[in-house]
Amino acid sequence: MKDFIQTLSADQTKEVERQYALYANGVQEIIPADEFKQKIAKSLVEKKRLKVKLGLDPSAPDVHIGHTVVLQKLKQFQDNGHIVQLIIGDFTGRIGDPTGKSTVRKQLTDEEVRHNAQTYFDQFGKVLDMDKVELHYNADWLSKLNFEDVIQLAGKITVARLLERNDFTARISTGKPISLHEFFYPLMQGYDSVILESDLELGGTDQHFNVLMGRHLQEHYGKEKQVVMLLPLLEGLDGVEKMSKSKGNYIGINEDPKEMFGKMMSIPDELMPKYIELATDYTMDEKNKLKDDLQAGRLHPRDAKIRLGKTFVRMFHGEEAAEKAEQHFRAVFQKGAVPDEIPSMKWNGSGTAAVVDLLVGLRLLSSKSEARKMIQNGGVKLNGEKVSDIKLEIEIKDDTIVQVGKRKFVKLTL
């Protein structure tokens, strides 16, 4: 690539440094960083916007806070006038990304892919200006390849290189099968970059192999190589596993504002800086100040969580919902009030019930042993009164309010 940095004016040099600092903030790795600066410089000199790619495998369309890490980064590019390329894997989605999978993925139908893709669009619009996004379906080019084209594409990579993937290596070592079509997933994802001539591709750190394939294939097809930007994976509410709906440790961006706020209050204190850095729409200065205040003890983690909870609700539901979610949290969880809206549940048992049987029967707790433990820990209330006797017999009445922990409320109906 031509050295564009040497041709910049003083103002252009400042702009390159500004954009680079913004995009690099919170990123795990840029491959290679020097080429990225050159691409930003080239966009200024040639007055040509960068094409920034994100590939989507529409197999699980519920978007959570973990997904928004890459969306917030895309928004930074979009705010600076660059082109966001969203590639819907309607062709690759029929295979399924094998990354991190120990078994062969179930292949999706065209109808499932299209439905999931539309769900993505609706949710992504809470972060990105979808009117300015380039939407592509990779079946538009991949479905037109004939068998000779596929053989030529396969010839651009060795089997040894494909087997470098940790997930494939792990499956081989444990005797689990790898279907031949799974080898083609990274090739097809890389070929998307060839067709779209992407300047940059974003992905989580678990996508390292896949996104580098685009750079590899662009070189083989005589294209300018894309830069790869890898973003950290956000741990979920348990503080250990990657945020995932299947693991139940997620905060969904379409969740009820009160639920979203309440979940935010439950994250481990040590994750606060990472959530501030990766998932908020704060400016760099605001992020740095918040993290500094936390580290120095000027800001209590509880207060930081309240601010973050309100921020997330505001980002995805608006200012009014954020205010109401905070008021609800303070009233119910800090002052011990009963929420205004409590789900009703019909009791089909007898007129009296042991408290342990009631809790399990209402599915507020999964087992009697868990129910007894919750009572012993002071986590069960009936009509606002704490239950301390694990053998308590209750007369079931209409509108009895059962509370488990700080966030579970049920109103009984007969």
C-alpha positions in Angstrom: 0.0 0.0 0.0 1.2 3.5 -0.8 2.4 5.5 2.2 -0.5 8.0 2.5 0.6 9.2 5.9 3.6 11.0 4.4 1.2 13.1 2.2 -1.0 14.4 5.0 -1.4 18.0 6.0 -1.1 18.8 9.7 -4.9 18.9 10.1 -5.3 15.6 8.3 -2.6 14.0 10.5 -4.6 15.1 13.6 -7.7 13.6 12.1 -6.0 10.3 11.5 -4.8 10.2 15.1 -8.2 11.2 16.4 -10.0 8.5 14.4 -7.4 5.8 15.2 -7.6 6.5 19.0 -11.4 6.4 18.9 -11.6 3.1 17.0 -8.7 1.4 18.8 -10.2 2.2 22.2 -11.5 -1.0 23.9 -10.2 -3.2 21.0 -8.3 -6.4 21.8 -6.2 -6.4 18.6 -5.9 -4.7 15.2 -4.2 -6.7 12.5 -2.0 -5.0 11.4 -2.2 -1.6 13.2 0.1 0.3 10.8 -2.1 -0.7 7.8 -5.2 0.5 9.6 -3.6 4.0 10.0 -2.8 4.0 6.3 -6.4 3.1 5.4 -7.7 6.0 7.5 -5.2 8.3 5.8 -6.1 7.0 2.4 -9.8 7.7 3.1 -8.9 11.4 3.9 -6.6 11.9 0.9 -8.9 10.2 -1.6 -12.1 11.4 0.1 -13.3 7.9 0.0 -15.2 6.2 2.9 -13.9 3.0 4.5 -16.0 -0.1 4.0 -16.4 -1.7 7.4 -17.7 -5.3 7.4 -19.6 -7.3 10.0 -20.8 -10.8 9.0 -23.9 -12.2 10.8 -24.9 -15.8 11.1 -28.6 -15.4 11.8 -29.1 -18.5 13.9 -29.9 -16.9 17.2 -31.6 -13.5 16.6 -32.1 -12.3 20.1 -29.6 -9.5 20.6 -28.0 -8.9 24.0 -25.6 -6.4 25.5 -22.7 -8.6 24.5 -23.6 -8.3 20.8 -23.7 -4.5 21.1 -19.9 -4.3 21.8 -19.3 -4.6 18.1 -22.4 -2.6 17.2 -21.1 0.4 19.3 -17.8 0.2 17.4 -19.6 0.1 14.1 -21.5 3.2 15.1 -18.2 5.0 15.7 -17.3 4.4 12.1 -20.8 5.3 10.9 -20.7 8.6 12.9 -17.5 9.5 11.0 -19.1 8.9 7.6 -17.7 5.5 6.8 -19.8 2.7 5.3 -21.1 -0.2 7.4 -21.4 -3.4 5.5 -23.7 -5.9 7.2 -23.5 -9.3 5.6 -26.4 -11.7 6.4 -25.2 -15.2 6.0 -28.3 -16.6 4.4 -26.0 -19.0 2.5 -23.4 -19.6 5.2 -26.2 -19.8 7.7 -27.4 -23.0 6.1 -24.1 -24.5 7.4 -23.6 -22.7 10.6 -20.4 -21.3 12.0 -18.5 -24.1 13.7 -16.6 -21.7 15.9 -16.6 -22.9 19.5 -18.9 -25.8 18.6 -18.2 -29.4 19.6 -20.8 -30.9 17.3 -22.0 -30.4 13.7 -24.4 -27.4 13.6 -28.0 -27.8 12.6 -28.5 -26.3 9.1 -31.2 -23.5 8.8 -33.9 -23.3 6.3 -34.2 -20.2 4.0 -37.3 -19.2 6.0 -35.6 -19.4 9.3 -32.6 -17.3 8.1 -34.9 -14.6 6.6 -37.0 -14.4 9.8 -33.9 -14.2 12.0 -32.3 -11.6 9.8 -35.3 -9.3 10.0 -35.3 -9.7 13.8 -31.6 -8.6 13.8 -32.4 -5.5 11.7 -35.2 -4.4 14.1 -32.8 -4.6 17.1 -29.7 -3.3 15.4 -31.7 -0.1 14.6 -31.5 0.7 18.3 -27.7 1.3 17.8 -27.1 1.9 14.1 -28.8 4.2 11.6 -30.1 1.3 9.4 -30.9 3.7 6.6 -27.2 4.3 6.1 -26.2 0.6 6.4 -25.3 -1.5 3.3 -27.2 -4.8 3.7 -26.0 -7.8 1.8 -27.1 -11.4 1.6 -24.2 -13.7 0.7 -26.4 -16.1 -1.2 -26.4 -13.4 -3.9 -22.9 -14.4 -4.9 -22.2 -17.7 -3.2 -25.2 -19.5 -4.7 -24.0 -18.6 -8.2 -20.6 -20.3 -7.8 -20.3 -23.5 -9.9 -18.4 -26.5 -8.8 -15.2 -25.4 -10.6 -15.4 -22.1 -8.8 -15.7 -23.9 -5.4 -12.7 -26.1 -6.2 -10.7 -23.0 -7.1 -11.7 -21.4 -3.8 -10.8 -24.5 -1.8 -7.4 -24.4 -3.5 -6.6 -21.1 -1.8 -6.2 -22.8 1.6 -4.5 -25.9 3.0 -6.1 -28.6 5.2 -3.3 -28.0 7.7 -4.2 -24.4 8.0 -7.9 -25.2 8.5 -6.9 -27.7 11.2 -5.2 -25.0 13.1 -8.6 -24.0 14.4 -8.9 -25.0 18.1 -12.4 -26.2 17.8 -11.6 -28.6 14.9 -8.5 -29.8 16.7 -10.5 -30.5 19.9 -13.1 -32.4 18.0 -10.5 -34.6 16.3 -8.8 -35.3 19.6 -12.0 -36.5 21.2 -13.1 -38.5 18.2 -16.1 -36.2 17.3 -16.9 -35.9 13.6 -16.2 -32.9 11.4 -18.3 -32.7 8.2 -16.5 -31.6 5.1 -18.9 -28.7 4.5 -17.8 -27.1 7.8 -14.4 -26.5 6.3 -16.1 -24.2 3.8 -17.6 -21.8 6.3 -14.4 -19.7 6.9 -13.7 -19.8 3.1 -17.2 -18.5 2.3 -16.9 -15.8 5.0 -13.6 -14.7 3.5 -15.0 -14.8 0.0 -17.6 -12.2 1.1 -14.7 -9.8 1.7 -13.4 -10.5 -1.7 -16.7 -9.6 -3.4 -17.4 -6.6 -1.3 -13.8 -5.3 -1.3 -14.1 -4.6 2.5 -11.4 -2.4 4.0 -11.9 -3.6 7.5 -13.7 -6.5 9.2 -14.9 -6.6 12.8 -15.4 -9.6 15.0 -15.1 -11.0 18.5 -11.8 -12.6 19.6 -13.4 -16.0 19.0 -13.7 -15.0 15.3 -9.9 -14.6 14.8 -9.6 -17.4 12.3 -12.7 -16.5 10.3 -12.0 -12.8 9.9 -8.3 -13.3 8.9 -9.5 -15.6 6.1 -10.9 -12.5 4.3 -7.5 -10.9 4.4 -5.9 -14.1 3.1 -8.3 -14.6 0.2 -8.3 -10.9 -0.8 -4.6 -11.2 -1.3 -5.0 -14.4 -3.5 -7.6 -12.6 -5.6 -5.5 -9.5 -6.1 -7.5 -7.2 -3.9 -6.2 -4.8 -1.3 -6.2 -6.7 2.0 -8.6 -5.8 4.7 -7.6 -4.9 8.2 -9.0 -7.1 11.0 -10.3 -5.6 14.3 -10.9 -8.1 17.1 -13.1 -7.0 20.1 -13.2 -8.6 23.5 -16.0 -10.9 24.5 -18.2 -9.6 27.3 -18.8 -11.9 30.2 -22.4 -12.3 31.4 -24.1 -11.8 34.7 -22.2 -14.7 36.3 -18.9 -12.9 35.6 -17.3 -16.1 34.1 -18.9 -17.3 30.9 -19.4 -15.2 27.7 -22.8 -13.5 27.7 -25.2 -15.9 26.1 -28.9 -16.5 26.1 -28.4 -20.3 26.3 -26.4 -19.8 29.5 -29.0 -17.5 31.0 -26.4 -14.9 31.9 -27.5 -12.2 29.4 -29.2 -8.8 29.3 -31.4 -8.6 26.2 -31.7 -5.2 24.6 -35.5 -5.9 24.0 -36.1 -6.9 27.6 -38.5 -5.0 29.8 -36.7 -1.9 31.1 -37.2 -2.8 34.7 -35.8 -6.3 34.1 -32.9 -4.9 32.2 -32.1 -2.4 35.1 -32.4 -5.1 37.7 -30.1 -7.5 35.9 -27.5 -4.8 35.5 -27.5 -4.4 39.3 -26.5 -8.0 39.7 -23.3 -8.0 37.7 -20.0 -8.6 39.7 -18.2 -5.4 40.7 -15.0 -6.4 38.9 -16.8 -6.4 35.6 -17.9 -2.7 35.9 -14.9 -1.2 34.0 -15.4 -3.6 31.1 -19.1 -2.9 30.8 -18.3 0.8 30.9 -15.6 0.5 28.2 -17.3 -1.9 25.8 -21.0 -1.6 26.0 -21.9 2.1 26.7 -22.3 5.0 24.3 -20.3 7.3 26.6 -17.5 9.4 25.1 -13.9 8.3 25.8 -13.5 11.0 28.4 -16.6 9.9 30.2 -15.5 6.3 30.2 -12.1 7.1 31.5 -13.5 9.3 34.3 -16.0 6.7 35.4 -13.3 4.0 35.5 -10.9 6.3 37.3 -13.5 7.2 39.9 -14.3 3.5 40.5 -10.7 2.6 40.9 -10.0 5.5 43.2 -13.0 4.7 45.4 -14.7 8.1 44.6 -17.6 6.2 43.0 -19.3 3.3 44.8 -19.8 0.2 42.6 -23.5 0.3 43.5 -23.9 3.8 42.3 -22.0 3.0 39.1 -24.3 0.1 38.5 -27.3 2.3 38.9 -25.9 4.8 36.4 -25.1 1.9 34.0 -28.5 0.4 34.4 -30.1 3.7 33.6 -27.8 4.2 30.7 -28.6 0.8 29.1 -32.3 1.4 29.5 -31.9 4.9 28.0 -29.9 3.5 25.0 -32.5 0.9 24.1 -35.8 2.2 25.4 -35.4 6.0 25.8 -35.1 8.5 28.6 -38.6 8.2 30.0 -38.2 4.4 30.4 -34.8 4.9 32.0 -36.2 7.3 34.7 -39.1 4.9 35.5 -36.8 1.9 35.7 -34.6 3.7 38.2 -37.6 4.8 40.3 -38.9 1.2 40.2 -35.6 -0.2 41.4 -35.2 2.3 44.2 -38.8 1.8 45.4 -38.8 -2.0 45.2 -35.3 -3.1 46.0 -33.9 -0.2 48.1 -37.0 0.7 50.0 -38.7 -2.7 50.0 -41.9 -1.6 48.3 -44.1 -4.0 46.3 -44.1 -3.3 42.6 -47.2 -1.9 41.0 -47.4 -4.6 38.3 -47.1 -8.2 39.6 -47.8 -11.2 37.4 -50.8 -13.3 38.4 -50.6 -17.0 38.7 -53.6 -19.4 39.2 -53.2 -21.9 42.1 -54.8 -25.2 41.2 -53.9 -27.0 44.4 -55.8 -27.3 47.7 -56.9 -24.5 50.0 -53.9 -24.9 52.1 -50.3 -25.8 51.2 -46.9 -26.1 52.8 -44.8 -23.1 51.9 -42.1 -25.3 50.3 -44.7 -27.0 48.1 -46.2 -23.6 47.1 -42.8 -22.2 46.0 -42.0 -25.2 43.9 -45.6 -25.4 42.6 -45.4 -21.8 41.4 -42.1 -22.6 39.8 -40.4 -19.8 41.8 -37.8 -22.3 42.8 -36.8 -25.5 41.1 -36.7 -27.9 44.1 -37.9 -28.3 47.7 -34.3 -28.3 49.0 -33.7 -25.0 47.2 -37.0 -23.6 48.6 -36.0 -24.6 52.2 -32.6 -23.0 51.7 -34.1 -19.8 50.4 -36.5 -19.6 53.4 -33.6 -20.2 55.9 -31.7 -17.4 54.2 -34.6 -15.0 54.7 -35.4 -14.7 51.0 -39.1 -15.6 51.0 -42.0 -13.2 51.9 -45.7 -13.6 52.0 -47.6 -10.3 51.7 -44.5 -8.5 52.7 -43.8 -10.6 55.8 -40.7 -12.7 55.9 -41.2 -16.5 56.2 -38.8 -18.2 58.7 -40.5 -21.6 59.2 -39.7 -24.1 56.5 -42.7 -26.2 57.7 -45.2 -23.3 57.6 -48.7 -24.3 56.3 -50.4 -21.5 54.3 -54.0 -20.8 53.7 -54.3 -19.9 50.0 -56.2 -16.7 49.5 -56.9 -14.6 46.4 -54.3 -11.8 45.8 -51.7 -13.4 48.2 -48.3 -11.9 47.1 -45.4 -14.3 47.1 -41.9 -12.9 46.9 -38.7 -14.8 46.4 -35.4 -12.9 46.6 -35.4 -9.3 45.5 -36.9 -9.6 42.1 -39.5 -12.4 41.9 -43.1 -11.5 42.7 -46.3 -13.5 42.1 -49.9 -12.7 42.9 -52.0 -15.8 43.6 -55.5 -16.2 42.0 -58.0 -19.0 42.8 
